[in-house]
Amino acid sequence: MELEGKLTLIEQLEKELEEAQSRPLVATESAVAVTTSDEVTKETEVLTETPALSIGLDEDSEILNAQIADLQTQVDELETKLREEKSSHEETRVELEELQSQLDASKIEMDAQKAELQVVIDSNKASLEAELANKEQALTEAKGQIADLEKDKLANVPLNTANEIKKLKAKIEKLSSEKDNGSKASIVLTAKIAELQGKVTSLEKSLSTQKTVVQDLEVKLKQQRLEKDKQLKEMTNAMDKKEKQRAEEERNKISALERKIRELEAAGGKGQAAGRGLKAAGATGPDAKTEAQLKRLHEQVAALKTDGIEKANQIKTLQAELKNAKASAQPSAEEKQAAKKHEKILQELAKKLEVAQKKTENTEQTLKKTEEELKITKKDKDGLENDLKKLKQEMQQLGVSAAEGVSAAAKNKELETEVKHLTEENKVLTDNFNTERVLRKKYYNMVEDMKGKIRVYCRARPLSKSETDRGNTSIIRSPDEYTIHVDSTRGTKEFQFDTIFMPEMSQEKVFEDTYNLIQSAVDGYNVCIFAYGQTGSGKTYTMIGDNGQKFPGIAPRAFNRIFELAEENKTKFDFNISVYMVELYNEKLLDLMIKGGTGTGTNEKSAATEKLDIKKDKKGMVVVAGAEVKQARTSKELYALFESGSKNRHTASTKMNDESSRSHLVVSIIIESTNKQTGAVSRGKLSLVDLAGSERVAKTGATAEQLKEANSINKSLSALGDVISALSSEQQFIPYRNNKLTMLMQDSLGGNAKTLMFVNISPADYNADETTISLTYASRVKLITNDASKNADNKEIARLKGIISKLQSGEAVDDE
C-alpha cells in the first residue's frame, strides 16, 4: 500500500512538472513575439526615416543614393538579427522538448523496471511457495514416519519411559513450531525491510532527478529573460541615439536653410535698391528672377517646416510606440499571475518533497524498530536452535531405542495379528459372558421363584419440576437391568434386584414383567403385588396410574388381563370373579366398598366397619371377615368398583406430594374357576397393595392431623420392617401380630403367596438417605422365601363346601 501511494505521488509530481515546464515556454514565446514586434517597429522607424530633401539646390543625387544604401544595409542587419532570434527561440523549444522526452523516457524506464521487479517478485514468490509446499510435504512425511517409529517403540517400552518420550516429543514439536514461526517472521521482516529500502531509494532518486530538472529549467528561464531584457535595453538605447542624431541633423538642416533664406533676403534687398535705380534708368530684367527664386525658397522653407512638423509628430508617435514596446517588454499581469502560480506549484512541490522526506524518515524509524525486533527474534531463534540441538541429541539417544523398536517391528506385526485375533475372540467371549450372565440371573430368578422367593423390582421416577428448579441432580445409575448404583455422601452403594426400571421405562414395560403372576392368580394361586417406598416416590402411579388414566398402572391392566384369560379359557372353566377393598387408616381397618366406610358416615356403617376381622383359612390365605364382597362380570365393572372404592380413600396434600396417600390400600380380587369336565374348583386371590409412604415431618410440613396420620403410617411400616428383618434372618418367631398391616400381608411375606414387591425410589440427591434405606429393606425382602401352593378342591369337597355355606346363610339345600 505504501509503494502504491508513493508511486501515485511521483506521478502527481511529474504532472505538475510538465505544467511548470509548459508555462515558462509560453512566457518565452511571448517574449520572442514582443522582441520581434520591437524589431519590426524599429525597422518601420528606420524605413519611415526618409532623409530630408536636399535643401540646397546644389545637392545632387549621389547623396540620396548613399543614404538609400545605408538604409538598405540597416534593414538587412535587422532581418539577420530577427532570423537569429527566431533560431535561438527554436533551439530553446527543441531543448525543452528534449527534456520532456528525457523525462518520458525515464518514466517509461522506471515503469519497465517496476514491471521487471514485479515479475521477479512473482517468480520468487511462486518458487518459494513451491519449495515451501515441498518442504511441508517432506516434513509431514517425516513426522508420520517418526510417529510410526515412536508408536512401534512405545509399544515395547515401560509406561514411565513412554510418558517421558511423549513429553519430549511434545516439547520438540513446540520448539519446532516456535522456530518455524520465528523463521517465517524473520523472512517476512527481511523482505519488508528490503522492499521499504528499495522504495526509499527509488523515491530519493526520482525526487532528486525531478528537482535537478526543475532547477535547470529555472536557470535557463532566468538566463533567457536576462538576455531578452539586455537586448531590449540595447535596442532602446540605439533607437534613442539614432533619434537624437536625426533630430540634430534636422535642426542643422533647418538652421542652414534659415541662414540661406536670410542671405537671400539680404541679397534681395540690395537688388531691390539697384532695381529701383535701374527702373529709373529704364531697365527691369534682373528683379523678376530674384523674386521667382525667393518665392521658390519660401516654398521650400514652408515644405521643410511642414516636413519637420510631420517628422516631429512621427518622432512623438515612435516615442509613444517605444514606451508601449517597453511596457510590453515587461511581464504582463497574466504572465505575473502565471509566474506566481508556477512559484506556488514549486512551493507545493517543495512541501510534498518535505512530506515525502518525513515519511521516509518515519519509514527509516520503523525500519530501525523492525531491525531491533529482528535482532530480538534472531536471539530467540538462536535460543530455540540451541534447545533444538539439545532435543536432537536426546532424540539421537532415543533413536537407539527406536532402532530396537524397528527391529522389533516385524515381531510386533505378528503380535498385532495375534492380538487382533485374541481381541475378536475376547469380544465374542465377552458377549457370550454377558449373555450367559443375563441368562444366569434370569434362570436364577426362575429357580428362586420356583423355591418361592419373593421377587423384587426396583423402579425410579424422573426428577420433578420442583426438584429441577431447585437444582437437584440424579444420584442413581444402572449398568445393567439387574444392578443399580446409588451415589451418597458415604460413597457409591450397589444393589441387585430381579429387574431395574429406570425413569425412562414406560408403564407397559413395567406390566410386561408382571404378566405371568396374573396367570398364576387365575390358575388358583395366592398372588400379592405391593409397592413400598418413601412418600412421593411414585408408588400409587405404579400401582394405579395417573388420574386421567392416560398411563394406567398395574391394577387397571391386571383387571383387563384377568378377564382376557377368563375369555380365553371359557370353554374349559367357569369363572366367578369378586372383589373387596379395605384401607388401614390410623390403625383402623375400613371397608371402602361401603359408602361412608371411611368412618365419617352413619352409625350403621361404623358398626359394619367394626366387624372387620383379619383371619386365615385352612390353607393359610388371609381373608378379611366382614368385608363386603362384590361380583364383577367384566373388566369395566371391576374397574368401576375399584374407582368407587378409591374415592373413599384418605388422601392429603403435603410438600412432598400433592395427593399423598394417608392410608394403606388393599385390593383383593378373588378368582374362582370350576373345571367343566372334572368339577374341580380353584380359588385364587390377587392382592394389590399400595402402601402409604414413610415420611419425615421436616420435609412434608405435616399439620397436626397429618402428623397423627404420619405417626400411624411410620409405626405400621416399622412393624413391616421388623417382619422383613425376622424373615430374612430366618428367626423362629415372626412378629406378624404387632400391627394390622403385617397381619394383612402375613400370607404375602413368608406365607403361601407368590409375591412381587416394587420398591419405588426418588433419584434426587436430597432424598439420598431415604432411597438408600428403601433399597436396603428391599434387599432384605428378596431373601424371604414363601411356600406357594395352589388352592384347589375336588368336586365333592367343593359340593360340600357349597352346602355348608348355604346352610350358614339360611338358604335351602336341595337333596340329590
HELIX and SHEET records of a PDB file:
HELIX    1   1 GLU A    2  THR A   48  1                                  47    
HELIX    2   2 SER A   61  LEU A  154  1                                  94    
HELIX    3   3 LEU A  159  ALA A  281  1                                 123    
HELIX    4   4 GLY A  285  ALA A  329  1                                  45    
HELIX    5   5 ALA A  333  SER A  407  1                                  75    
HELIX    6   6 ALA A  409  LYS A  451  1                                  43    
HELIX    7   7 LYS A  465  ARG A  470  1                                   6    
HELIX    8   8 GLN A  507  GLU A  512  1                                   6    
HELIX    9   9 TYR A  515  VAL A  522  1                                   8    
HELIX   10  10 LYS A  539  MET A  543  1                                   5    
HELIX   11  11 ILE A  554  GLU A  568  1                                  15    
HELIX   12  12 ASN A  603  GLU A  610  1                                   8    
HELIX   13  13 SER A  635  SER A  646  1                                  12    
HELIX   14  14 VAL A  697  THR A  700  1                                   4    
HELIX   15  15 ALA A  704  SER A  728  1                                  25    
HELIX   16  16 TYR A  736  ASN A  738  5                                   3    
HELIX   17  17 LYS A  740  LEU A  744  1                                   5    
HELIX   18  18 ASP A  765  ASN A  767  5                                   3    
HELIX   19  19 ALA A  768  VAL A  781  1                                  14    
HELIX   20  20 LYS A  795  GLN A  808  1                                  14    
SHEET    1   A 8 THR A 499  PHE A 501  0                                        
SHEET    2   A 8 ARG A 455  ALA A 460  1                                        
SHEET    3   A 8 LYS A 754  ILE A 761  1                                        
SHEET    4   A 8 ASN A 526  GLY A 533  1                                        
SHEET    5   A 8 VAL A 681  ASP A 690  1                                        
SHEET    6   A 8 HIS A 664  ASN A 675 -1                                        
SHEET    7   A 8 PHE A 573  TYR A 585 -1                                        
SHEET    8   A 8 LYS A 588  ASP A 591 -1                                        
SHEET    1   B 6 THR A 499  PHE A 501  0                                        
SHEET    2   B 6 ARG A 455  ALA A 460  1                                        
SHEET    3   B 6 LYS A 754  ILE A 761  1                                        
SHEET    4   B 6 ASN A 526  GLY A 533  1                                        
SHEET    5   B 6 VAL A 681  ASP A 690  1                                        
SHEET    6   B 6 ALA A 792  ASP A 793 -1                                        
SHEET    1   C 8 THR A 499  PHE A 501  0                                        
SHEET    2   C 8 ARG A 455  ALA A 460  1                                        
SHEET    3   C 8 LYS A 754  ILE A 761  1                                        
SHEET    4   C 8 ASN A 526  GLY A 533  1                                        
SHEET    5   C 8 VAL A 681  ASP A 690  1                                        
SHEET    6   C 8 HIS A 664  ASN A 675 -1                                        
SHEET    7   C 8 PHE A 573  TYR A 585 -1                                        
SHEET    8   C 8 LYS A 630  GLN A 631 -1                                        
SHEET    1   D 3 ILE A 476  ASP A 480  0                                        
SHEET    2   D 3 THR A 483  SER A 488 -1                                        
SHEET    3   D 3 GLY A 491  GLN A 496 -1                                        
SHEET    1   E 2 ASP A 613  LYS A 616  0                                        
SHEET    2   E 2 VAL A 622  ALA A 625 -1                                        
SHEET    1   F 2 THR A 651  ALA A 652  0                                        
SHEET    2   F 2 SER A 660  SER A 661 -1                                        
END                                                                             
